[in-house]
Amino acid sequence: MAAARRPVPTCLLLGAAGGGKSLVARRLRQLSTEDGNTELGAPPATLPTFVVDAANPTQVSSSCVQLLSVLSAAPLAAVPVLVLFNKMSCPGGLTQTPRCSDLPCYMSLAEMKSLFRMQDIVSCATQSITMLETSARDGTGLADVLQWLRATLGDAR
C-alpha cells in the first residue's frame, strides 16, 4: 500500500484576462518541481491567489471588482488570500531603474495598492490578505509565493 502523501501547495489563480495566471502557474509548477515536489497538488489544499496585471492600468477597476467578489464569497470568508501584483520587475534586475516592468505602462506597487485601495480592503476583509510583487516572466517573487503557500498550509519544507 502506498504511503499517504501530504498535500502540497495549490493555487486557485484568479484575475482578469492577460494578467499572467497561466505563466504564474507554469513557473510555480516548475519551481515546485525543482525543489523536490512533483506537483502543486489538488484540493482540499487549495488557496485562492488573485493575480493583478500591474502593466495594464485599464483593468484596475475590473480587477478590483473581481477581487472584492472573491473576498466576499461565503466559502472563502476565513480562507487566507494572496494577491499578486504581477509584471512588476525589470528584465535587467530591480536596480536597473525605479520604473521598469515586464511591459510598458508600469505603475509602482504603491500606486497599485493605492488604486485598489488595498488598505481599506484589508481592513474590511474577514480573511487575511497577503500582497506580493511578482514577475512570472523572469520568476521574481515566485519563490515567495511558494513559501507563502507552504507556510499557510503548515508545510514548512
C-alpha positions, 0 to 999 in steps of 0.5 A, spaced: 500 500 500 502 506 498 504 511 503 499 517 504 502 523 501 501 530 504 498 535 500 502 540 497 501 547 495 495 549 490 493 555 487 486 557 485 489 563 480 484 568 479 484 575 475 482 578 469 484 576 462 492 577 460 494 578 467 499 572 467 495 566 471 497 561 466 505 563 466 504 564 474 502 557 474 507 554 469 513 557 473 510 555 480 509 548 477 516 548 475 519 551 481 515 546 485 518 541 481 525 543 482 525 543 489 523 536 490 515 536 489 512 533 483 506 537 483 502 543 486 497 538 488 489 538 488 484 540 493 482 540 499 489 544 499 487 549 495 488 557 496 485 562 492 491 567 489 488 573 485 493 575 480 493 583 478 496 585 471 500 591 474 502 593 466 495 594 464 492 600 468 485 599 464 483 593 468 484 596 475 477 597 476 475 590 473 480 587 477 478 590 483 471 588 482 473 581 481 477 581 487 472 584 492 467 578 489 472 573 491 473 576 498 466 576 499 464 569 497 461 565 503 466 559 502 472 563 502 470 568 508 476 565 513 480 562 507 487 566 507 488 570 500 494 572 496 494 577 491 499 578 486 501 584 483 504 581 477 509 584 471 512 588 476 520 587 475 525 589 470 528 584 465 535 587 467 534 586 475 530 591 480 536 596 480 536 597 473 531 603 474 525 605 479 520 604 473 521 598 469 516 592 468 515 586 464 511 591 459 510 598 458 505 602 462 508 600 469 505 603 475 509 602 482 506 597 487 504 603 491 500 606 486 497 599 485 495 598 492 493 605 492 488 604 486 485 598 489 485 601 495 488 595 498 488 598 505 481 599 506 480 592 503 484 589 508 481 592 513 474 590 511 476 583 509 474 577 514 480 573 511 487 575 511 490 578 505 497 577 503 500 582 497 506 580 493 510 583 487 511 578 482 514 577 475 512 570 472 516 572 466 523 572 469 520 568 476 521 574 481 517 573 487 515 566 485 519 563 490 515 567 495 509 565 493 511 558 494 513 559 501 507 563 502 503 557 500 507 552 504 507 556 510 499 557 510 498 550 509 503 548 515 508 545 510 514 548 512 519 544 507 
